């Protein structure tokens, strides 16, 4: 869905994409499988970078670990070879192994040569811990759930408490999946940069939206006190701009700026990981030539891309909060959404600044 258009133009100096989702990048699709059973509230989100065979035609890619408290797979090879050759699967921490197996089987079904006449495959799976809300010990995600998410992938997808985001928390509120996009004009041609986040981090008191320290206002009405930051956030960046591995690494690093613009400080026990890929300059697995050529954006033009990265990641985090709905955790306690927490505060002690913020969010004048 995405936030309404005017909110970020002044920050990014760029227009949003048609859907204001990562899927505004041509060929990118996203699918979810949501699992809600008694104490289990978890799921899978699959990002399909392109619709053809990724193993045969890989994508330039890079990963950057902002803080490494995470259990992802595939990132070492992505950075060593500078390429992505599978879909990207997001899920909870204890389901990484299951998701990896499912992704390997998916790729084996597409490619009879993998592990036989050619090399093995590098499945990319990333995670956040949804154990605060869901019974993570139940290990409820099965391989079929991963395949269902892949099969469900489309250009228009839900945000908030869905898929891998079903049991996630953000700034002590309900978090989950968020996404946004920006258009970038280079040499008269329009390209797109999109982001998708899995948000599961932050202290309520630190939350900041459009310069409003709304978290501190809401925190005054909080009865719980969290002392240790144990959350995480996964950021996936996609673009059709021709970028090489090094340039993709540079935009991954700017994802951290977008995260911290919402108030985060990147805690000791927090895992912040960014993965970026370009749909240009495909890399053939079987190539008849030893030498090749590729087009890359000039370094002197990278600032507009950096600015757009910061903006699109910031909005994706806020979009995950805005779209998430109140939910009960595995203990039966309520984990309120941003909107419900604001409503509670406004009923007891109206705040003009917060009222204005609600109006700016449109709450939420969704597209």
C-alpha positions as semicolon CSV with decimal commas, in nm:
position;residue;x (nm);y (nm);z (nm)
1;X;0,000;0,000;0,000
2;X;0,263;0,255;0,096
3;X;0,230;0,596;0,253
4;X;0,072;0,888;0,071
5;X;0,281;1,068;-0,190
6;X;0,369;1,412;-0,047
7;X;0,534;1,288;0,271
8;X;0,880;1,210;0,140
9;X;0,931;1,406;-0,180
10;X;1,107;1,686;0,006
11;X;1,347;1,435;0,163
12;X;1,431;1,214;-0,133
13;X;1,393;1,472;-0,411
14;X;1,230;1,187;-0,604
15;X;0,880;1,072;-0,689
16;X;0,741;0,748;-0,555
17;X;0,670;0,459;-0,791
18;X;0,324;0,366;-0,913
19;X;0,250;0,126;-0,624
20;X;0,508;0,275;-0,385
21;X;0,634;-0,081;-0,332
22;X;0,954;-0,268;-0,413
23;X;0,761;-0,432;-0,695
24;X;0,768;-0,105;-0,888
25;X;1,107;-0,234;-1,002
26;X;1,016;-0,425;-1,321
27;X;1,010;-0,802;-1,277
28;X;1,020;-0,800;-0,895
29;X;0,733;-0,974;-0,712
30;X;0,660;-1,054;-0,347
31;X;0,451;-1,327;-0,186
32;X;0,348;-1,419;0,169
33;X;0,241;-1,721;0,366
34;X;0,082;-1,625;0,699
35;X;0,048;-1,885;0,976
36;X;-0,187;-1,811;1,266
37;X;-0,270;-2,105;1,495
38;X;-0,342;-2,046;1,864
39;X;-0,001;-1,938;2,004
40;X;0,166;-1,948;1,664
41;X;0,176;-1,626;1,464
42;X;0,452;-1,649;1,208
43;X;0,510;-1,690;0,837
44;X;0,722;-1,657;0,525
45;X;0,780;-1,376;0,278
46;X;0,943;-1,447;-0,058
47;X;1,101;-1,179;-0,278
48;X;1,131;-1,289;-0,639
49;X;1,399;-1,067;-0,798
50;X;1,303;-1,165;-1,154
51;X;1,066;-1,409;-1,318
52;X;1,316;-1,617;-1,515
53;X;1,578;-1,868;-1,404
54;X;1,803;-1,681;-1,160
55;X;2,064;-1,956;-1,149
56;X;2,119;-1,939;-1,524
57;X;2,109;-1,559;-1,529
58;X;2,228;-1,421;-1,198
59;X;2,186;-1,065;-1,069
60;X;2,458;-0,829;-0,948
61;X;2,416;-0,813;-0,569
62;X;2,576;-0,712;-0,241
63;X;2,508;-0,746;0,130
64;X;2,613;-0,530;0,421
65;X;2,595;-0,625;0,789
66;X;2,527;-0,317;1,002
67;X;2,517;-0,523;1,321
68;X;2,565;-0,897;1,294
69;X;2,331;-1,048;1,551
70;X;2,162;-1,262;1,284
71;X;2,136;-1,612;1,139
72;X;2,111;-1,549;0,765
73;X;2,237;-1,784;0,492
74;X;2,402;-1,708;0,160
75;X;2,543;-1,363;0,233
76;X;2,910;-1,470;0,233
77;X;2,892;-1,597;-0,124
78;X;2,685;-1,298;-0,237
79;X;2,969;-1,071;-0,129
80;X;3,244;-1,299;-0,257
81;X;3,104;-1,338;-0,608
82;X;2,888;-1,027;-0,620
83;X;2,582;-1,212;-0,745
84;X;2,239;-1,341;-0,643
85;X;2,110;-1,668;-0,791
86;X;1,795;-1,754;-0,592
87;X;1,482;-1,586;-0,463
88;X;1,514;-1,419;-0,121
89;X;1,320;-1,577;0,164
90;X;1,239;-1,403;0,493
91;X;1,110;-1,591;0,797
92;X;1,163;-1,637;1,172
93;X;1,497;-1,735;1,326
94;X;1,426;-2,104;1,388
95;X;1,287;-2,155;1,037
96;X;1,601;-2,057;0,845
97;X;1,707;-2,418;0,795
98;X;1,363;-2,524;0,673
99;X;1,345;-2,227;0,436
100;X;1,694;-2,300;0,305
101;X;1,599;-2,660;0,226
102;X;1,280;-2,549;0,053
103;X;1,469;-2,293;-0,154
104;X;1,730;-2,551;-0,255
105;X;1,454;-2,790;-0,366
106;X;1,289;-2,508;-0,563
107;X;1,613;-2,438;-0,746
108;X;1,687;-2,809;-0,803
109;X;1,347;-2,849;-0,967
110;X;1,434;-2,563;-1,203
111;X;1,788;-2,678;-1,278
112;X;1,871;-3,048;-1,327
113;X;2,242;-2,966;-1,351
114;X;2,286;-2,815;-1,002
115;X;2,503;-3,041;-0,786
116;X;2,551;-3,283;-1,077
117;X;2,727;-3,142;-1,382
118;X;2,774;-2,794;-1,236
119;X;2,822;-2,632;-0,896
120;X;2,580;-2,620;-0,604
121;X;2,343;-2,329;-0,538
122;X;2,354;-2,045;-0,285
123;X;2,010;-2,001;-0,118
124;X;1,955;-1,663;0,048
125;X;1,741;-1,673;0,363
126;X;1,719;-1,395;0,622
127;X;1,539;-1,381;0,953
128;X;1,415;-1,194;1,257
129;X;1,309;-1,342;1,592
130;X;0,929;-1,336;1,632
131;X;0,942;-1,521;1,966
132;X;0,791;-1,232;2,161
133;X;0,456;-1,280;1,989
134;X;0,475;-1,632;1,843
135;X;0,571;-1,967;1,994
136;X;0,895;-1,987;1,798
137;X;0,990;-2,318;1,964
138;X;0,704;-2,485;1,778
139;X;0,901;-2,445;1,453
140;X;0,573;-2,416;1,269
141;X;0,710;-2,315;0,928
142;X;0,731;-2,608;0,688
143;X;0,885;-2,633;0,343
144;X;0,543;-2,614;0,180
145;X;0,491;-2,271;0,338
146;X;0,798;-2,143;0,155
147;X;0,672;-2,282;-0,175
148;X;0,330;-2,127;-0,110
149;X;0,488;-1,785;-0,057
150;X;0,685;-1,820;-0,381
151;X;0,373;-1,929;-0,571
152;X;0,174;-1,636;-0,425
153;X;0,424;-1,373;-0,540
154;X;0,277;-1,078;-0,727
155;X;0,330;-0,707;-0,784
156;X;0,066;-0,595;-0,531
157;X;0,113;-0,740;-0,184
158;X;0,006;-0,673;0,174
159;X;0,220;-0,496;0,433
160;X;0,223;-0,505;0,812
161;X;0,150;-0,822;1,013
162;X;0,165;-1,065;0,721
163;X;0,405;-1,334;0,602
164;X;0,737;-1,317;0,784
165;X;0,611;-1,002;0,958
166;X;0,315;-1,171;1,130
167;X;0,484;-1,199;1,470
168;X;0,728;-0,909;1,454
169;X;0,744;-0,600;1,678
170;X;0,879;-0,257;1,589
171;X;0,948;0,014;1,848
172;X;0,756;-0,201;2,101
173;X;0,453;-0,175;1,873
174;X;0,328;-0,419;1,611
175;X;0,570;-0,424;1,318
176;X;0,631;-0,648;1,020
177;X;0,658;-0,595;0,644
178;X;0,695;-0,247;0,496
179;X;0,783;-0,128;0,148
180;X;0,827;0,183;-0,066
181;X;0,985;0,298;-0,392
182;X;1,138;0,601;-0,562
183;X;1,190;0,699;-0,923
184;X;1,534;0,820;-1,027
185;X;1,603;0,997;-1,356
186;X;1,947;0,934;-1,510
187;X;2,040;1,068;-1,856
188;X;1,674;1,132;-1,926
189;X;1,568;0,775;-1,846
190;X;1,356;0,684;-1,542
191;X;1,475;0,405;-1,314
192;X;1,328;0,273;-0,988
193;X;1,472;0,198;-0,646
194;X;1,254;-0,008;-0,413
195;X;1,289;-0,133;-0,057
196;X;1,120;-0,398;0,154
197;X;1,186;-0,432;0,526
198;X;1,112;-0,689;0,793
199;X;1,098;-0,468;1,103
200;X;1,152;-0,613;1,450
201;X;1,355;-0,360;1,649
202;X;1,358;-0,046;1,859
203;X;1,248;0,110;2,188
204;X;0,914;0,290;2,187
205;X;1,063;0,597;2,352
206;X;1,301;0,644;2,057
207;X;1,042;0,641;1,776
208;X;1,048;0,955;1,566
209;X;0,821;1,038;1,271
210;X;0,873;1,350;1,060
211;X;1,069;1,512;1,342
212;X;0,797;1,440;1,600
213;X;0,927;1,251;1,905
214;X;0,604;1,058;1,918
215;X;0,767;0,759;2,087
216;X;0,851;0,962;2,396
217;X;0,491;1,083;2,413
218;X;0,352;0,731;2,380
219;X;0,609;0,589;2,620
220;X;0,463;0,798;2,900
221;X;0,155;0,572;2,879
222;X;0,354;0,246;2,861
223;X;0,341;0,008;3,158
224;X;0,628;-0,211;3,043
225;X;0,997;-0,128;3,041
226;X;1,238;-0,291;2,795
227;X;1,601;-0,262;2,902
228;X;1,785;-0,450;2,626
229;X;1,761;-0,407;2,249
230;X;1,726;-0,757;2,107
231;X;1,545;-0,676;1,784
232;X;1,647;-0,688;1,419
233;X;1,561;-0,551;1,078
234;X;1,618;-0,696;0,734
235;X;1,634;-0,455;0,440
236;X;1,604;-0,571;0,077
237;X;1,684;-0,310;-0,188
238;X;1,607;-0,360;-0,556
239;X;1,674;-0,140;-0,858
240;X;1,681;-0,156;-1,237
241;X;1,968;0,093;-1,240
242;X;2,289;-0,065;-1,369
243;X;2,502;-0,092;-1,055
244;X;2,799;-0,316;-0,987
245;X;2,871;-0,506;-0,666
246;X;3,071;-0,223;-0,513
247;X;2,801;0,037;-0,585
248;X;2,533;-0,195;-0,446
249;X;2,743;-0,230;-0,131
250;X;2,749;0,148;-0,101
251;X;2,370;0,180;-0,114
252;X;2,338;-0,106;0,139
253;X;2,544;0,101;0,381
254;X;2,303;0,395;0,341
255;X;2,016;0,170;0,454
256;X;2,144;0,218;0,808
257;X;2,084;0,592;0,779
258;X;1,723;0,531;0,679
259;X;1,673;0,300;0,976
260;X;1,819;0,546;1,227
261;X;1,612;0,835;1,092
262;X;1,316;0,667;1,263
263;X;1,498;0,677;1,599
264;X;1,692;0,351;1,621
265;X;2,044;0,334;1,766
266;X;2,145;-0,021;1,655
267;X;2,176;-0,208;1,983
268;X;2,424;-0,471;2,095
269;X;2,185;-0,762;2,049
270;X;2,022;-0,627;1,734
271;X;2,072;-0,762;1,382
272;X;2,057;-0,511;1,096
273;X;2,132;-0,660;0,755
274;X;2,084;-0,507;0,410
275;X;2,087;-0,689;0,075
276;X;2,073;-0,505;-0,258
277;X;2,045;-0,629;-0,615
278;X;2,023;-0,481;-0,963
279;X;1,815;-0,631;-1,241
280;X;2,056;-0,489;-1,502
281;X;2,383;-0,648;-1,619
282;X;2,269;-1,008;-1,578
283;X;2,545;-1,262;-1,524
284;X;2,518;-1,579;-1,734
285;X;2,602;-1,903;-1,553
286;X;2,709;-2,055;-1,882
287;X;2,897;-1,803;-2,093
288;X;3,076;-1,865;-2,420
289;X;3,297;-1,560;-2,373
290;X;3,567;-1,499;-2,113
291;X;3,535;-1,121;-2,131
292;X;3,221;-0,915;-2,096
293;X;3,107;-0,554;-2,067
294;X;2,860;-0,384;-1,835
295;X;2,719;-0,036;-1,784
296;X;2,738;0,137;-1,446
297;X;2,618;0,470;-1,315
298;X;2,885;0,736;-1,270
299;X;3,012;0,777;-0,914
300;X;2,944;1,149;-0,945
301;X;2,571;1,068;-0,976
302;X;2,549;0,840;-0,674
303;X;2,428;1,106;-0,430
304;X;2,074;1,106;-0,568
305;X;2,070;0,729;-0,527
306;X;2,200;0,754;-0,170
307;X;1,935;1,013;-0,086
308;X;1,663;0,793;-0,236
309;X;1,793;0,490;-0,042
310;X;1,771;0,671;0,291
311;X;1,421;0,794;0,211
312;X;1,284;0,463;0,083
313;X;1,418;0,266;0,382
314;X;1,283;0,521;0,631
315;X;0,939;0,510;0,471
316;X;0,942;0,130;0,457
317;X;1,001;0,113;0,834
318;X;0,717;0,358;0,899
319;X;0,496;0,175;0,650
320;X;0,547;-0,150;0,844
321;X;0,420;0,028;1,157
322;X;0,134;0,199;0,983
323;X;-0,003;-0,113;0,816
324;X;0,036;-0,349;1,113
325;X;-0,274;-0,418;1,319
326;X;-0,306;-0,492;1,691
327;X;-0,250;-0,858;1,775
328;X;-0,243;-1,085;2,082
329;X;0,087;-1,255;2,161
330;X;0,149;-1,615;2,269
331;X;0,071;-1,524;2,631
332;X;-0,259;-1,361;2,541
333;X;-0,125;-1,009;2,598
334;X;-0,207;-0,740;2,344
335;X;0,064;-0,596;2,120
336;X;-0,091;-0,273;1,999
337;X;-0,049;-0,111;1,662
338;X;0,087;0,241;1,622
339;X;-0,258;0,373;1,539
340;X;-0,426;0,212;1,842
341;X;-0,155;0,338;2,076
342;X;-0,194;0,691;1,940
343;X;-0,571;0,669;1,974
344;X;-0,538;0,562;2,337
345;X;-0,313;0,855;2,414
346;X;-0,529;1,108;2,232
347;X;-0,836;0,997;2,423
348;X;-0,673;1,051;2,761
349;X;-0,447;1,345;2,683
350;X;-0,489;1,504;2,339
351;X;-0,168;1,637;2,186
352;X;-0,193;1,891;1,899
353;X;0,142;1,782;1,751
354;X;0,026;1,421;1,741
355;X;-0,308;1,523;1,589
356;X;-0,117;1,700;1,312
357;X;0,101;1,392;1,264
358;X;-0,207;1,174;1,225
359;X;-0,332;1,410;0,958
360;X;0,003;1,403;0,777
361;X;0,000;1,024;0,784
362;X;-0,349;1,050;0,646
363;X;-0,404;0,766;0,879
364;X;-0,332;0,656;0,642
365;X;-0,457;0,796;0,318
366;X;-0,339;0,477;0,152
367;X;-0,297;0,489;-0,223
